[in-house]
Amino acid sequence: MTTAEQRPTPFRMPEHLFAELAAGGGSPEALAFLERAERARRLLLLRTVLDHLADLPTPLTPAAEAWRLLKEAAEHAPGPVDRLLLAPTTGGWIAHLLRRVHGTATGPPLWAEAGRLNALTVAAALHAGTDTDLLVPLVDGALSLPGLGTACLPEGAGGLTAGRARTRAGELTLTGPDRAGRPASLRCRPRPVPVGDAARAETLHWLPLRTLTTPAGDTAVPLEDLDPYRDLDGPVPPARLDAEEAGAWQRLFDEAAGILAAAGDAGPPGRLDPAVIRTIVPWERTSLLPEPPPDVRVSASSGDSYGAMVIARPASATALAEALVHEFQHSKLAALIHLFPLLDDDRAEHYYAPWRHDPRHLTGLLHGAYAFTGVAGFWRDRLAEPEHAGTAAYHFALRRTQSRLVVRTLLTSGRLTPAGHALVTGLARTLDGWLREPVDPAALTRARTAAALHRTEWRLRNVARPAGRQGAPLTGDTPPGTPPLRPDRAPWPDHRTHAFATAPEHPRTPDEHLAAGDPAAALEGYAKELAREPGDPHLLAGWIVARAALEPGAAARRMLARPELVPARLAG
């Protein structure tokens, strides 16, 4: 472990590794470099944290002593302690604590959150087999041990208290007050366990971290439902999954890992070795009921927590595999942003993102382009698989088109640094090559239609009509080349992107007629519905796209380019 007294070696990424990542992919060598860089960054941030904690009043063992013991454990077990430092929950804790000390976040008493370092040291000592004796924070009588699980005192006192954690030869002895103020204690040998073994390892007083494993047994990805810093923001309480729900995650992960493995070795965009995932955090649901939807409805990640992803479990293994690829792309880009300034972003949210309902800033566009280039590659790999070929062509065609549009916005923004320009140019080369690859014509038509529908509806809902055209007032200064925005814009659901993945056999609604390749029937249906709901953006977007399909030409191109100028009465 690099200590505060040592001078870190400057990081210089080899050009061939940057080129791999800029193309949207990344070999094991490139990902290993990103992890080394993240490790160095964590240590620098920890040094900053220690400086802020030096004079903090605390009922716990002081941070300097905890840090000394952590370094001692690292000398005995450098690999396991490094994994603790690189754990996504450690990154989340460091970032949150820095926000606390700078006054931009709130939480429990600062000494309790700072005491996470003591718990981290206890976990490191358990891995290393070293002796420690530390005062640690307890919440409702429980001690969260990063990467291991949660120890719960018998009848532990409620609220926030201090306890004592002793380690020897991998065994933990935890003491603290019970509900009556009397001493309570427990002994255990903390370790994470595979989901299938958790029932035998779990007791009233020890909840192990459960891990998802592949059939080969060579991967153990934490299924994190206990750690307070597993979320993307501040600390959250445990949300323990039922054994049945954890089992469902394991079965789905098995299938998703199999789908990812079928594509071959990692490296090209869209490929992912599950072993590089550092944590999966289940979102919201803790039991089998209600039934999950087929698609991932929520997935998210944070640059503070490399390799972690918050995911709402779907029913489909393909949807999970796609989400894993998507979120790991965000982790790779966040790690690159920690190394290189990629753009000069004023964070003004004025730009169109084909996967969002709202305007985005340039950093958001860059993240989206990088993530969805990976998603396009994921579906490209599925084209030759019979069980996925029906929808793979659509998703590949849609995501390559949408990602290339955003790449163009980034390249013409004038805000990219030289490194950012090199990165986005790499994405452009990947996408330009893919755009020349043939796909099923019907799927290609549906993809282009879905892309046009989203952009058209986005502009109708977000872009202000110019003055003198019965439009809303503008929202203030806008960057060059971006449209003025409505002040009354609001979230709206995007049902069409997934609905157009397959052509309906018996179309009934205007959307279904459009997806089936019958724009004339769609146009008639939209017109009838607009007569009942004049100006509805969803219906008007469909009408505009259907009419453009029936009457291609310069007028259609102008209408698609600036749909907010189309008078609502024209479609009535």
N, C-alpha and C positions, 0 to 999 in steps of 0.2 A: 504493500500500500504506500502510495506517495504521501509523505508527511508534510506538514506546513513548513518544515525547515529545508526541504529539498526544492530545487528549482525545476519545475516541470519542463520537459522537452517540447519545443514547439511542434504542433501538428502540421504536417504537410501531406495533403492527400495526393497520391500518385495520379497522374492524368488519366491513366486507363481506368482507374476505379471511379473517378468522377464521370468519365464518359459512360460507364455502365449505368450509373445511377441517373445521369441526365437522360438516358434513353428510356427511363422508367423502370428499369430492372435492377439488378444488383447481384453479383456472385457472392458466395460465402465469404470470400476475401474482402469484398467491399462492405458487407454487413459487419464483419469483424472489425473493420476499421471504424465504422460508425460507433460501435459499442465501446471501443477504446476511447474514442473522443468523448462519448457521453460519460464514461468513467472519470476522465480528467475534469470535465465540467462539474460533475457532482462533487468532486473533492474540493474544487475551488469554491463552490457554493457552500459547502460544509464549513470551509474556513471562514467565510463571511458570517455564517450562522454562529459559529463559536465566538467570533469577535463580539457579536451582539449579546450573547448569553453570558459573557464573562462576569458581569456585575449584576445579573438578574437574581433577586432574592428568591429562594426556593427551599421547600422542605425536603427536597430530594438530594441525592448525591450530585455535587456540582458537575456541570458539563465537562469541565477540563479533566476531571478524574474519569468520567465515563469514556471520554475520547482516548485517554491513555490506555484504558483497559481494552477498548476496541482495537487499537493498534497492536496490543499484545496478542489478542486473539488472531489478528490477521497474520502475525508472524508464524503462528502454529497451523493455521488453515487458510492460506491466502485465497484459494479458489472459492470456497463457500462464503467467506466474508466479502469478497468482491461481488459475488452474486447478490448478497444482501444490499450492498451499496448501490448496485445497478437495478435493484428491484423497482418496479414502477411505483409501489407505495412509498418507497424512500424518496423518490423524486417528487411525488405529490406532497409529501410532508415537508420537504425542504422548501419547495415553492410556496406552500401555504404559510410556513413559519416566516419566510422573508416578507410576505405580504403583511403578516401580523406586525412585525417589528417596524414596518414602514407605514403602518396605519391604514392600509387599503383592504384589510380583511378583519373579521371578528371571529370570536370563538370562546372556548372556556378560558380560565386563567392561563396566562402565558406560560407559567412554570409547568403546568400540566402538559401543554403541547410540546414545550422544550424537553420534557421528560421522555419523549419518544426516543431521544438519543440513548437514554439509559436502557430502554427496552430493546433497542437495536443492539446494544452492547451485550445484553443478556443472551439474545439469540446468537450472536457471534460466538460468545463463550461456550454455549451449548454445542455449536458445531465444532469448535476447536478443542473441547474437552478441558478448558482452562477453568481455574477457580475464580469466582467473582463474588462480591457481596455489595449489592447496590440497593439504594432506596429508589423505588419506581412508582409511577402513577397508577392507581387503580380506579376504574370506573365501574360502579356497582359491584365492587369486589372482584373485578376481572382485569387481568393483565393481557394485553394484546402483544403477542410475540411475532414480529415481522417474519414472514416466510415459514412460520411453524404452526400457528393457531392461537387459541385463546385459553388461558388458564383461569378457572373460576373458583374462588375460595368458597368453602361450604358456608352457606348463610352469610355471604359477604355483605358488608355495610353498603348501603345505598349511596349514590352520589360519588363525588370525587374525594379520594383519600390517598394516603401514601402507604405503601407496603414495602416489604423487604424481599428481594430475590437473591438467592444464593445458588451458585452452580458448582458442581464438581463432577468430573468425568461424564459429562453429558446428562446429568440429572439435575432437575430444578426443584428447589424447595422454596415455596412462596408462603409468606406469612403476612397477616394484616388483620384489621378489625372485622368482627362479624356485626350483625345488626344490633346486638346488645352491647357492643363496645368491647367484647371479650376477644382475646387472640384466636385467630383461626389459621389453619395451615393446610398445605397439601404438598405431595411429592408426585412428580411424574417425569417421564422421559419424552419431552416434546419432539415430534417429528411430523412432517406432512405425510399423507398417505393417499394412495390411489382411491378414486371414488368407490371402487368395488370392495376395498378393505376398510372403509371408514366406519362401518357399523361395528366392527370388532374393536376398533381403536378408540371410539368415542365413548365418553362417560359423562356423568353429570358435571364433572369438574375439569374435563379436558376436551376441548373441541378442536380437532386437528384441521389444518388446512387441507382441503381435498384437491387432488390433481387429476387432470384428464390425461389419459395415456393412449398411445397408438397401439394397434394390435401387435406390432413388433416389440413393444415395451421399451423403446429407446427414447421416448419423449414423455416428459411430465410437465404439463402446463397448468399452473395454479388456477383453480376455479375459485376465485376470491370472493367470499361472501361475508367475511368477518372483519377484515382490517379497516379501521376507521378512515384510512387515507386511500382507500381503493377508488373513491369517487373522483370526478374531475375538478372538484372545487374544494370545499372545506370538509372537515371530518363528518362522518355519518355513522349512525349506530349499526350494529350487525344486522344482517337480514339472512339468517341461516336457511339454506334450501332444505326442503324435505328430502329424505333419502330417495324417494321416487323421482323427484325433479332432478336431483343430482345424477341419478341413473339415466334419465332421459338426455341430459347434457352429454354424458359419456357415449351413449349410443349414437347421438347425432354427430359428435366430434369424430368418432370412428369413421362414419360415412364420409364426413367432410374431408378428413385426412386422406381417405382413399381417393376421393375425387381429385384432390390436389396432387397426389402422388401419380395419378394416371397421366398427367401432362409431361412427366419427365423431370430432369434435374432443374433445380432452381437457377435463376439467372436472368432469363428473358422477362420482360414485363408481363405481369399476371401470374407468374409462378411464385409459389411460397412453400417453404419447408416449415411445417408446424412447429418444429423445434426452436425456431427463432422467436416465436410468440412468448412473451414473458408473463402475461396474465390475461385471463378472460374474466370479466366482471359481469355476472348475470344482472340484468336490469329488470327491476320491478317485481316480476313474478317469483314466488318461492315454492309453488306446488304445481301439480300436473293440471289442475283445473283453474281457470277455464282453458279450453284447448288453445294452443298457440296458433297464430295465423301462419300461412305458408311462407310468407316473406319476412325478412327482418324489418321491423317497423322502427326500431331505434338502434343506432350504433354510433359510437363516438369515441374519440381518443384525445389525448392532450400531449403537447410537446414536453410537458414536465415529466411525463410517465412513459418513457420509451418502451415500445413493445406491448403496451397494455391496450385493451379495448373493452369498452362497455357495450354489451350486446343484449338485446331482448331476444330470447330463444325463439327461433321459428320452428315450424314443423318440417321444413325442407332442408336437407343436408346441402343441397346446391346453394340455397340462399345463404346458409351459414358460411360455406366455403368462399362465396363471393364477398361477404362482409369481412371475413378475415383478411382477404387480399386487400380490400378497400382500406381498412383501418391501418394495416401495416404500411401501406403506401404513405399515409399521413405521418407515421412514425419516422420513416426514412427521410421524408422531406423536412420534418421538424429538426431532425439531427443535422441535416445539411444547413439549415438556417442558423443553427447554433455555431456552425463553422464559418459560414460565408454570409455577408450581407448580399441578399439576392435582389432586393428592390427597395426603392425609396417610396414608401407607402404613407400617404397622409391619412389613411384609414377612412377616407370618404366612401360611403356605401352608395355608389352610383352605377355599378356595372352589372350587366346581365350574366347570370350563371344558369345554365340550362337544367340544373338539378335543384334549383332553389325557387321559392316563391317570392323572395325579397331581393332587392339590390344588394350587391356585395362589394367589399373593398378588394384591392388588388391582391393582398395576401390570401384572402379567401379564394379568389380566382385561381391563384397559383396552387393552393392546396387541392382545390377541386380538379383542376386539370391533371395534376400528378396522380391523384387517387383514381380518377376515372380512366386515365390511360392504362393503369393497372387493371381496372375492371374490364376494359375493352380487351386487353390481352388474355384475361381469364376466360372470357367468352370465345375468343379466337381459338383457344386450346380445346374448347368443347365442340367445335364445329364437326370434328370427325367422330364424335361419340354418339352413337345412335340414340341413346336415351335423352340426349340434350339437343340434338341437331335441330329440332323443331323450333326452339326459341333462341338457340345460340346465335344464329345468323342475325336475328332481329337485334338482340342486345349488342352484339359486336358492331353491327352497322350503326346503331344509334349512338353508342358511347364514343366510337371513333370520330363520328361527325361532330358531336357536341364538344368533345375535348379539343378538336382542331379549331373550332370556332373560338374557344376561350384562349387557346394558344395564340391565335391571331390578335385577339384583344391585348394580350400581354405584350406581344412583340411590337405593337404599334402604340403602346401607352407612353413610351418615352421615360419610363420609371425603372427599367431594369438596370442593375449594375452589370459590369462585364461578366461576373460569374453567373448572375441571373440570366443574362442573355444566352450564355453558353448552355445553361440548363434547359431553358425553354426551347432553344434551337434543337437540342437533342430530342426533346419530346416531339417537336415538329417533324423531325426526320422519321421518327418511329411511326407517327400517325400518317404522314404522307405515304409511307410505304404500305401501310395497312389500307389506306383509301384506294389503292390501286388493286387490291385483292378482290376477286369476284365473290359475291355472296348471292344467295337465292333472290331472284328479282322481286318476288312478292314480299319477302321479308325486308328487302331494301326499301321498297315503296312504303311499307308500314312504318319503318324507322324514320324515313324522311318526313312522312306525314306527322308522326308523333313529335318530332323535333320542331316542325313548323307550328304545330298546335301549341306547344309549350311556350315558344318564343312569342307567338301572337297574343296568347292570353296574358303572358307576363307584361307585355307592353300595354295592353288594354287596362290592366289593373294597376300598373305602376307609373306609367309615363303620362305626364300632364299634356293636355291639348294646348297648342299655342294660343296666346291671347287673341281674342276676336273669333274663336271657334267654340265658344261656350265651354271653355275649359276651366279647370281649377287654377288658382294662382300658383306660381312656381315656388319651389321650396328654398331658393337661395342659389348661391354660386354652384356651378357644376363644372367638373373637369372638362377640358376640350374633348369633343368627340363623344360625350355622353349625353343622354337625353335629360331634360328637366323632369323632375319627379313630382307625382301627386302628393299632397300633404295628407290625404285621407286613405292611403294605401293600407292594406290589411292582409294577414295570412289567408291563403286559399289552398284547397286540396288539389293535388295533382293525381287524378285518377287515370289519366290517359296513358302515361308512360308505360305502366305495366299492362293495362288493358289491351294495348295494341300489339303485345308480344305474339298473340295468335290471332288468326283470322276467324271470326265467328262463322259457323256453318249456317245458321239461320238468323241473320241480322234483323233486328227490330228497331233499335234506337238509331238516331242519326250518327252517333259515334260508331256504332257497330257497322252501319252501312259504309262509313268512311274506312274503317279498318278492313272491311271485306272488299274494298276496291271499287265501290259504287258511289262516286261523289255526287252524281245526279240525285239519287235517292236521299243521300245525306243532306244536300242543299235544300231539298224540299222539306225535309223534316226539321232542319234548323229554322227555316223561315216560318213554319207553322208554330214552333215553340217560341220564337222571338215575337210573334204577334201577340202571344199571351204574356211574355216577359220581355218587353222591349229593353234593349241595351244590356242584357245580361252578358257579362264578359265571356263566360264559358261558352254560351251558345253563339255569340258573335264571332269568337275565335274559330269555332267550327265552321260557321257560314263562310268566313273569309277564306279559310284554307280549302274548303270544298269548291268554292267558286274559282279560286286560283287554279285548282286542278282541272276544272272544266274549261276554263278560258285562259290558258297560259299565254304569256306575252309580257310586254312592257308594263301594261296596266296592272296585271297580276303581281309582277315583281314590286311595283310601287306600293301596292296595297299590303303585301306581306312585309315590306320594309318598314312602313309607317302605319300599322293598322289603327293606331289611335286617331288618325285623321279620317277614317271611314265614318261617315254619318250613320248613326244607329238606325235612322229611318230608311236608309238604303236597303237594309236587310229585312225590313219589316214586311 
